[in-house]
Amino acid sequence: MHEMSLMLEIIKIVSEDAKLHGFSKVNKIEVIVGDLSNVLPDALELAFFYFRKQGLGILDENTELAIIHEEAKAQCQTCLFEFIPDYRLAICPKCELPNCLLVFGETFKVESYEGCDEL
């Protein structure tokens, strides 16, 4: 379950940045997870709850995790048809050519976080 190590890195990065901005606590972390990012949102959430319970970084029992779902979308570079692919490599369902570009769905990033300077 690589989501444990991914969440650990997210918490470290957010905690370090929050401290640089004078925050003593992180209230909420928003993460974008694409359908084709190879990250399981449920496992990421489970890892978050585990680390939150441990009090890792500057999280506490009230810190929230918001996972923003990014649906996969591809566009055929031949006929410009847009569709929802099942895989990173896709054949256009309209012209049946394997000339498609993944436009959305691979994202995995921290979108934002909220913090405060209260204990």
C-alpha positions as CSV (number, residue, x, y, z in Angstrom):
1,M,0.0,0.0,0.0
2,H,2.1,2.9,-1.3
3,E,-0.6,5.3,-0.1
4,M,1.0,5.2,3.4
5,S,4.2,6.7,2.0
6,L,2.4,9.1,-0.2
7,M,0.3,10.4,2.7
8,L,3.4,10.6,4.9
9,E,5.1,12.9,2.4
10,I,2.0,15.0,2.0
11,I,1.8,15.5,5.8
12,K,5.5,16.3,6.0
13,I,5.4,18.9,3.1
14,V,2.2,20.6,4.4
15,S,3.5,20.7,8.0
16,E,6.8,22.2,6.9
17,D,5.1,24.8,4.7
18,A,2.5,25.6,7.4
19,K,5.3,26.2,10.0
20,L,7.0,28.5,7.6
21,H,3.8,30.6,7.4
22,G,3.5,30.7,11.2
23,F,0.7,28.1,11.5
24,S,0.8,25.8,14.6
25,K,-2.0,23.6,13.3
26,V,-3.4,22.3,10.0
27,N,-7.2,22.3,9.9
28,K,-7.8,20.8,6.4
29,I,-5.8,19.3,3.5
30,E,-7.3,19.1,0.0
31,V,-5.8,16.6,-2.4
32,I,-6.6,16.0,-6.0
33,V,-6.7,12.3,-7.0
34,G,-7.1,11.4,-10.7
35,D,-8.8,8.2,-11.9
36,L,-5.6,7.1,-13.6
37,S,-3.1,8.3,-11.0
38,N,-2.6,4.9,-9.5
39,V,-3.6,6.2,-6.1
40,L,-6.6,4.6,-4.2
41,P,-8.6,7.3,-2.5
42,D,-9.9,5.0,0.2
43,A,-6.3,3.8,1.1
44,L,-5.1,7.4,1.1
45,E,-7.9,8.3,3.5
46,L,-7.1,5.3,5.7
47,A,-3.4,6.4,5.8
48,F,-4.5,9.9,6.7
49,F,-6.6,8.7,9.6
50,Y,-3.7,6.6,10.9
51,F,-1.2,9.5,10.8
52,R,-3.7,11.9,12.2
53,K,-4.3,9.6,15.2
54,Q,-0.5,9.5,15.7
55,G,-0.4,13.4,15.7
56,L,2.1,13.4,13.0
57,G,3.4,16.8,11.9
58,I,1.0,19.6,13.0
59,L,-2.2,17.5,12.6
60,D,-4.6,17.0,15.4
61,E,-7.8,14.9,15.9
62,N,-9.9,17.6,14.1
63,T,-7.8,17.9,10.9
64,E,-9.8,17.0,7.8
65,L,-8.8,15.5,4.5
66,A,-10.8,16.4,1.4
67,I,-10.2,14.3,-1.6
68,I,-11.1,15.9,-4.9
69,H,-11.9,13.4,-7.6
70,E,-10.5,14.1,-11.1
71,E,-12.3,12.1,-13.8
72,A,-10.2,10.8,-16.6
73,K,-10.6,12.4,-20.0
74,A,-8.8,11.8,-23.3
75,Q,-8.9,13.4,-26.7
76,C,-8.2,11.8,-30.0
77,Q,-5.5,13.8,-31.8
78,T,-6.8,12.6,-35.2
79,C,-10.6,13.4,-35.0
80,L,-10.5,15.5,-31.8
81,F,-13.2,13.4,-30.2
82,E,-13.2,13.6,-26.3
83,F,-14.1,10.6,-24.2
84,I,-13.5,8.9,-20.8
85,P,-10.7,6.3,-21.2
86,D,-10.4,3.2,-19.2
87,Y,-6.6,3.2,-19.4
88,R,-3.8,5.6,-20.0
89,L,-3.3,4.2,-23.5
90,A,-6.6,4.4,-25.4
91,I,-8.1,3.8,-28.8
92,C,-10.5,6.4,-29.9
93,P,-14.1,5.0,-29.8
94,K,-15.1,7.2,-32.8
95,C,-12.3,6.7,-35.4
96,E,-10.7,3.7,-33.7
97,L,-7.1,5.0,-34.0
98,P,-4.6,4.8,-31.1
99,N,-3.7,8.5,-31.4
100,C,-5.2,9.7,-28.1
101,L,-3.8,12.1,-25.5
102,L,-4.8,11.9,-21.8
103,V,-6.1,15.4,-20.9
104,F,-7.2,14.8,-17.3
105,G,-7.0,11.9,-14.8
106,E,-3.4,11.5,-13.9
107,T,-3.2,14.3,-11.3
108,F,-2.1,13.6,-7.8
109,K,-1.3,16.7,-5.8
110,V,-2.0,18.8,-2.8
111,E,-4.5,21.4,-4.0
112,S,-4.5,23.5,-0.8
113,Y,-4.4,23.4,3.0
114,E,-5.9,25.5,5.7
115,G,-4.1,26.3,8.9
116,C,-4.2,28.5,12.0
117,D,-1.9,29.8,14.7
118,E,-4.0,28.7,17.6
119,L,-3.3,25.6,19.7
